[in-house]
Amino acid sequence: MIIRQINDRSAEAIPLMFLSGTKDDLKSMLKEQSQAHYYVAEINGRVAGMGVIELDGDSPQERCLLNVFAFPEYQGHRIEQQIMEVMKEDEYALRAKRMKMSRNSFLDIVFSRHSYRGIYKPDPVPREHLKKIMEAGLAAPSGCNKQTTSLIAVDDVGMLKKIHDVIDPPIATTAPAMICVLTQRIIAYRDRCFATQDYSAAIENMLLMVTAMGYQSCWYEGHITDEDRIGDKIARILGVPDTYELVCVLPVGIAEEEPRKPKKQRFEERSWFNRFGGI
């Protein structure tokens, strides 16, 4: 894969990316725009994805905005993540103190995240990527800031095998990495404990970061905390103290198959304005 900056560019041309798959067609559509730099990822001469970095008009010395996407047929190849790594060396990124994903990019991530239960490619997940995913989880809010959620990333082949040996029926056996979610039942307010809400928020943050980085995952909790207490067995393998409970595992890896989009109820069936069932 080749990632390169395009000299002639125009924000208005971005939607046309979805109508063209060749770099020559793309280049002919783009016009000059000085406040944005455009990058394309090419695989075998075809455009696989695109990234845009621009200065924030409100604070150009403080922040730059990022927008990345990949064509559907290239989902799961970590196209977006690789474009992001290149754009971090762009002059706009080096000049700005902060980088921020554009709103459209965030919404794309939200709506493209799906639970993946298929086969994973054997490609290892770099530790720096696992760290970023866990950092996203720990950035989630927690009741009264008790920070009841802790995380363990597992990428050792031998340790992964030990964990999979105690998970019956098996799940995500081909994933090259796994994040185990731990919780502590700490009273936060009066007699209330918000540990469940805390780790749920952390898990969602991590799932979104997993998607943003071009990986796939699935929230496995019920299978781990059922009556056979698989989570306790995994906790013992990992040397987790008794004051913690292992409540969830998140496999992490590059999908071998296209994630299946589940059928969702219509917006009007589950959300309303001003009253239940209101229009």
Secondary structure, DSSP 4 states (H G I P E B T S, - for coil): -EEEEESS--GGGGGGGGG--BHHHHHHH----TTEEEEEEEETTEEEEEEEEEE-SS-TTTEEEEEEEE-GGGTTS-HHHHHHHHHTTSHHHHH-SEEEE-HHHHHHHHHH-----S-B-SPPPPHHHHHHHHHHHHTS--GGG---EEEEEE--HHHHHHHHHT-SS---TT-SEEEEEEE---EEETTEE-HHHHHHHHHHHHHHHHHHTT-B---B-HHHHSTT-HHHHHHHHHT--TT-EEEEEEEEB-BSSPPPPPP---HHHH--SSSTT--
